[in-house]
Each structure stands twice: as structure tokens, then as C-alpha cells.
Amino acid sequence: MIDFRIEPAGDAALRVELPARVDEAISARITAMGETVRSRWFDIVKDAVVGYHTLTVYFDPLRIDGRWLEEQLAVIAADTAVPPEVSQGHVEIPVCYGGDLGPDLADVAKAADCSQDEVVHLHTSRDYRVFVVGFVPGFGYMGPVDPRLALPRRRTPRTRVPAGSVALAGGQTGIYPIETPGGWHLIGRTSVRPFDEARAQPVLFRPGDTVRFRSVSRADYDQMSGV
């Protein structure tokens, strides 16, 4: 039996909560539940929003009895035979690490008690799961990182983080899609745009996607950035 609870989130939404932790298995189950809800009730449910350990289902209370929906969600949450999540995308991200593009790389290496090259190796040697997308449009919270790179946020956030900055904090990694304040450790930068309103799908990442980072030279980065 999987521990869960279902609570109202206002008068037109229900939230399913699994154990509150950042966990790949829980994330996979929440994502699969979201896909099940969308496919089963695509014509009557407004949206199913995936969180780290939550699924918030928005509905029209004039069309759906909330008590009925709660019962159905309880069945899905308790069903260990829920189909696995639909296969999501895999994205490779080229990153130029260190220097003025990754001003915190040296500090991260010092905290991890390793060289800067080793930090780059650790960051590029695994696939990361996109747990959620939020904070600003297109920011994918990905993880888990190697335990040696699981650092807390910076004590003093920056008032300006350039778009494309690749960063670490709290056992996760991510890419700042736009220029914004931020408190994560900046280790590199990419020319890839996680959010582009001109694209047919403006947001590059979806919960459940896997992401792999690839180290590139400054010359390659400049070329890809059109410098």
C-alpha cells in the first residue's frame, strides 16, 4: 500500500500527495498518475499539474462532482499497477564550464574537495531527471546530482544571473532560462534556450524528461551562441 492523501486545493482542484521527498521513484509515479488522469478524463479535467510529490487536478465543479473525482483519484493513487509513465524526451545540453561563464566553479570544487575538472566530470557523467518546471518559465529542476555536488544555496543570492547559466543547489541542477535574480552556484553556461516563446513548444523541458550535460570549449560556445 502506497501512502497518500487527497486534499482540496480551493473549490475547483484536488491535490494528491505522496511522501514529501525529492525522489526519482516518487516523481516517476506522480508523473505516471498525471498521464493517467489526462488520458482518462481529457474531456472533463482542465489540467493535471505535476509537483515533486504532488499531483494537482483542476476541474469544473459545475461538470464534475468533486467527491466522485476524489474517489477516482484515490483508486489511481492506491493502484500499484498504474501504467508506467509515458516515455518522455531526452535532451543533451552543451555547456561551457568555468571562467566568466561559470564564476562559482572554483568554489564548488573547493567545497567538494576536488578539482574543477572533476566537478565538470561529475556534472556531465549522469542523466538527470526533470522533477518539476517552475520558478520562472522553463526552469527545470533536475536531479539528483552526485552527492559531492549537493551544496546548499549561496549565502548571498545574485541580483542578476545571466540567461543560460547552468547551476547547482540543494542536490539539484538547472538552467536559468532568462536573466533573473538567483541563489544557485553558477558553474557554466549554455546557448540552449529552455524557454523560447517563438517555438511551437515554448518550454523545452517536461517533468519526466532526462537531461545530459556535455562539456564544450569556449570557442564552440561562442559559435553556438552566434558571437
C-alpha positions in Angstrom: 0.0 0.0 0.0 1.4 3.4 -1.0 0.9 6.2 1.5 -1.0 9.1 0.1 -3.6 11.7 0.9 -6.0 13.8 -1.1 -7.0 17.3 -0.1 -9.0 20.1 -1.7 -7.0 22.9 -3.2 -9.7 25.5 -3.4 -13.2 24.7 -4.7 -12.1 23.5 -8.2 -9.0 21.4 -7.6 -7.8 18.3 -5.7 -4.2 17.6 -4.6 -2.9 14.1 -4.3 0.2 14.0 -2.0 2.7 11.1 -1.8 5.6 11.1 0.8 7.2 14.5 0.8 10.7 14.0 -0.5 12.7 14.6 -3.7 12.8 11.1 -5.0 13.0 9.7 -8.5 10.6 6.8 -7.9 8.0 9.2 -6.3 8.5 11.6 -9.2 8.0 8.8 -11.7 4.8 7.7 -10.0 3.4 11.2 -9.8 4.2 11.8 -13.5 2.5 8.5 -14.4 -0.6 9.4 -12.4 -0.7 12.7 -14.2 -0.6 11.0 -17.6 -3.3 8.6 -16.5 -5.6 11.4 -15.4 -5.0 13.4 -18.6 -5.7 10.4 -20.8 -8.7 9.1 -18.9 -10.5 12.3 -18.4 -9.0 14.6 -21.0 -12.5 15.9 -21.8 -13.6 16.9 -18.3 -10.4 17.7 -16.4 -8.9 21.1 -17.0 -5.3 20.3 -16.0 -3.2 17.9 -14.0 -0.1 19.7 -12.6 2.9 17.6 -11.5 5.0 18.6 -8.5 7.8 16.8 -6.7 5.5 14.6 -4.8 2.1 16.1 -5.6 -0.5 16.0 -8.4 -3.0 18.8 -8.5 -6.0 18.2 -10.6 -8.1 21.1 -11.8 -11.7 20.6 -12.7 -15.0 22.4 -13.4 -17.2 21.8 -10.3 -20.3 22.5 -12.4 -19.4 19.5 -14.6 -17.8 17.1 -12.1 -18.8 16.0 -8.7 -15.6 16.7 -6.6 -16.4 13.7 -4.3 -16.6 11.4 -7.3 -13.3 12.7 -8.6 -11.7 12.3 -5.2 -12.8 8.6 -5.1 -11.4 8.0 -8.6 -8.0 9.7 -7.7 -7.8 7.5 -4.6 -8.2 4.4 -6.7 -5.4 5.6 -9.0 -3.1 6.6 -6.1 -3.6 3.2 -4.4 -3.2 1.1 -7.6 0.3 -0.3 -7.7 -0.5 -1.4 -11.3 -0.7 2.2 -12.6 0.9 2.1 -16.0 4.5 3.4 -16.1 4.9 7.0 -17.1 4.8 7.7 -20.8 8.3 7.8 -22.2 9.4 11.4 -22.2 12.1 13.2 -24.0 15.9 13.1 -23.7 17.8 16.4 -24.1 21.5 16.9 -24.4 22.8 20.3 -23.3 26.2 21.7 -24.4 27.8 23.7 -21.6 31.0 25.8 -21.4 32.2 25.4 -17.8 34.1 27.8 -15.6 35.7 31.2 -16.3 33.4 34.2 -16.6 30.6 31.8 -17.7 30.8 29.7 -14.5 32.1 32.0 -11.8 31.3 29.6 -8.9 33.1 26.6 -10.4 36.2 27.1 -8.3 34.2 27.5 -5.1 32.2 24.4 -5.9 35.4 22.4 -6.5 36.8 23.6 -3.1 33.6 22.7 -1.3 33.6 19.3 -3.0 37.3 18.8 -2.2 38.1 18.1 -5.8 39.5 19.8 -8.9 37.4 21.9 -11.3 37.8 19.3 -14.0 36.4 16.7 -11.6 33.4 18.9 -10.9 32.8 19.0 -14.7 33.2 15.3 -15.0 30.8 14.6 -12.1 28.2 17.0 -13.6 28.4 15.5 -17.1 28.7 11.8 -16.2 25.0 11.1 -15.4 21.5 11.7 -16.8 19.2 13.9 -14.7 15.5 13.6 -14.3 13.4 16.7 -14.6 11.3 16.7 -11.5 9.3 19.9 -12.0 9.3 23.0 -14.1 8.7 26.3 -12.4 10.2 29.4 -10.6 10.4 31.2 -14.0 9.0 29.8 -17.3 11.2 26.9 -18.5 13.3 26.4 -15.4 13.6 22.6 -14.9 14.6 21.4 -11.5 16.8 18.3 -12.3 18.5 15.7 -10.2 19.8 14.1 -8.3 23.4 15.4 -8.7 26.4 13.5 -7.4 26.4 13.7 -3.6 29.7 15.7 -3.7 27.9 18.4 -5.6 24.9 18.6 -3.3 25.7 22.1 -1.9 23.3 24.5 -0.2 22.3 27.7 -1.9 24.7 30.6 -1.9 24.6 32.7 1.3 24.1 35.8 -0.8 22.0 35.5 -3.9 22.9 37.4 -7.0 20.6 40.2 -8.2 21.4 39.2 -11.8 22.0 35.8 -13.2 22.5 35.7 -17.0 20.2 33.6 -19.1 21.6 30.2 -19.9 23.5 29.9 -16.7 23.9 26.3 -15.5 23.8 26.0 -11.7 23.7 23.7 -8.7 22.0 23.9 -5.3 20.2 21.6 -2.9 21.2 18.3 -4.6 19.7 19.5 -7.9 20.9 21.3 -11.1 19.2 23.6 -13.6 19.4 26.2 -16.3 18.3 29.8 -15.8 16.1 30.4 -18.9 16.1 34.2 -18.6 18.1 36.8 -16.7 16.8 36.8 -13.2 18.0 37.0 -9.6 19.1 33.7 -8.2 21.0 32.0 -5.4 22.4 28.8 -7.0 26.0 28.2 -7.7 26.9 29.1 -11.4 29.3 26.5 -12.9 28.8 27.2 -16.6 26.6 28.5 -19.4 24.7 27.0 -22.4 23.5 28.5 -25.6 20.3 26.4 -25.4 17.2 28.3 -24.5 14.9 26.4 -22.1 12.2 28.9 -22.8 11.5 30.4 -26.2 8.1 31.9 -26.9 8.7 31.7 -30.6 8.9 27.9 -30.6 5.8 25.8 -31.2 6.5 24.3 -27.7 8.0 27.3 -25.8 9.1 25.2 -22.8 11.9 22.8 -23.6 11.6 20.5 -20.5 8.7 18.5 -19.2 8.5 16.6 -15.9 9.9 13.1 -16.5 12.4 14.2 -19.2 16.0 13.2 -18.9 18.8 15.7 -19.4 22.5 15.1 -20.0 25.1 17.9 -20.0 28.1 17.9 -22.3 31.2 20.0 -21.9 32.2 22.2 -24.8 35.0 24.7 -25.4 34.6 28.5 -25.2 35.1 28.7 -29.0 32.3 26.2 -29.5 30.1 28.0 -27.1 30.7 31.3 -28.8 29.9 29.8 -32.2 26.7 28.2 -30.9 25.7 31.5 -29.3 26.3 33.4 -32.5 29.1 35.5 -31.0 
